[in-house]
Amino acid sequence: MICFNVPPVIGTEEKYIHEAILNHKISGDGEFTGRCSAILEEMTKTAKALLTTSCTHATEMAAILSGIGPGDEVIMPSYTFVSTADAFVLRGATPVFVDIRPDTMNIDEALIEDAVTDRTRAIVAVHYAGVGCEMDPIMATAKKHGLIVIEDAAQAIQAFYKEQALGSIGDFGCFSFHETKNLSMGEGGALLIRDPSMIEKAEIIREKGTNRSKFFRGQIDKYTWVDAGSSYLPSEMNAAYLYAQLLQAQTIFADRMSSFTHYMQRLLPLKEAGKIEVPTIPSHCRHNAHMFYIKAAGLSERTRLIEYLKQHDIMAVFHYIPLHSAPAGLKFGRFHGEDRYTTKESERLLRLPLYYGLTVQEVDKICDCIEEFYR
Ligand SMILES: *Cc1c(COP(=O)(O)O)cnc(C)c1O
């Protein structure tokens, strides 16, 4: 059977986890957390990268740091994972959903401004499949209306928009290291902070509202409760797992990219015959081979294709019931403008297996099967 996803294992994870245990420091913010942060800061050229327990939590931190509260509105796509909206709903804010572009499945930057009201506080750019949103126009709209930009870069580590790392362009960027992402620590994430003046506040929120981070750096001799906060730091054992993967990030990247490229080549004839669509990568975006998807003609063809692949032991999946049509989306949010593409395109999209270690033979088998289906 070809699984849809196999969590990445590079082989050195156990060694570093063992080291973390021998260090007698398994709670957060030890040596491995520090090493991971340094690598992430170097990779993204951001002032600060704080490891978190998930991307969801990194987004919650961004919402708190942005001062989002009841009555505020946050503009985002509806075609995204629930966490993008949850982080703001938890603060009492209203997600305002706008339509996506059918080519990249990212928020349509041209529709954002029309959704701005006097209650709008932030825009969330979700870089679907590790392909950058149109950040220049998004940043320009934000600047014009005094809005904060948060990048949901859960899928976008090692991807770039005009040579800037995704996650480093807006005020805050959120990575995920869940086992379904390119690099993993089981459960985990990171918050990227562009403005150095926000770092201290972020450290306090992450450490239960205390100034413990300052204490550990020897900047104060006692730590205390200074603000409202929570506990967003992962254990050293998780950080050790991530450290192993960050050291081998290029290996994982290259392996995924070769599968992605092979899919593209093999499925080109079907695309040219007008049977399916394949991902579009704008020329100014460098993606990270997070995902390979195809688009079928519509919902019923996709359902039949999933079934056909399953009969041939291939697991292909779709995701994201558009948030505005989900029960919580109806309760907490609203859609601004017309849903031209969100629902329609989400019903056509099918994700094919793509993970570190997927073989050429497996990609061939999957593509053969898709060709047979369309014959
Ligand atoms: C995976 C994902 C998340 C959530 O990441 P966690 O680390 O599991 O919290 C959020 N947004 C998007 C777009 C994702 O793909």
Ligand as a Chemical Component Dictionary entry (heavy atoms), coordinates in Angstrom:
data_LIG
# 
_chem_comp.id                   LIG 
_chem_comp.type                 NON-POLYMER 
_chem_comp.pdbx_formal_charge   0 
_chem_comp.three_letter_code    LIG 
# 
loop_
_chem_comp_atom.comp_id 
_chem_comp_atom.atom_id 
_chem_comp_atom.alt_atom_id 
_chem_comp_atom.type_symbol 
_chem_comp_atom.charge 
_chem_comp_atom.model_Cartn_x 
_chem_comp_atom.model_Cartn_y 
_chem_comp_atom.model_Cartn_z 
_chem_comp_atom.pdbx_ordinal 
LIG C1 C1 C 0 -0.863 22.150 9.642  1  
LIG C2 C2 C 0 -1.455 23.478 9.549  2  
LIG C3 C3 C 0 -1.761 24.232 10.688 3  
LIG C4 C4 C 0 -1.675 23.695 12.077 4  
LIG O1 O1 O 0 -0.421 23.282 12.461 5  
LIG P1 P1 P 0 -0.235 22.597 13.912 6  
LIG O2 O2 O 0 1.243  22.617 14.092 7  
LIG O3 O3 O 0 -0.791 21.219 13.798 8  
LIG O4 O4 O 0 -0.951 23.418 14.890 9  
LIG C5 C5 C 0 -2.233 25.528 10.515 10 
LIG N1 N1 N 0 -2.408 26.052 9.297  11 
LIG C6 C6 C 0 -2.153 25.359 8.174  12 
LIG C7 C7 C 0 -2.362 26.006 6.858  13 
LIG C8 C8 C 0 -1.681 24.039 8.260  14 
LIG O5 O5 O 0 -1.429 23.356 7.153  15 
# 
loop_
_chem_comp_bond.comp_id 
_chem_comp_bond.atom_id_1 
_chem_comp_bond.atom_id_2 
_chem_comp_bond.value_order 
_chem_comp_bond.pdbx_ordinal 
LIG C1 C2 SING 1  
LIG C2 C3 SING 2  
LIG C2 C8 DOUB 3  
LIG C3 C4 SING 4  
LIG C3 C5 DOUB 5  
LIG C4 O1 SING 6  
LIG O1 P1 SING 7  
LIG P1 O2 DOUB 8  
LIG P1 O3 SING 9  
LIG P1 O4 SING 10 
LIG C5 N1 SING 11 
LIG N1 C6 DOUB 12 
LIG C6 C7 SING 13 
LIG C6 C8 SING 14 
LIG C8 O5 SING 15 
# 
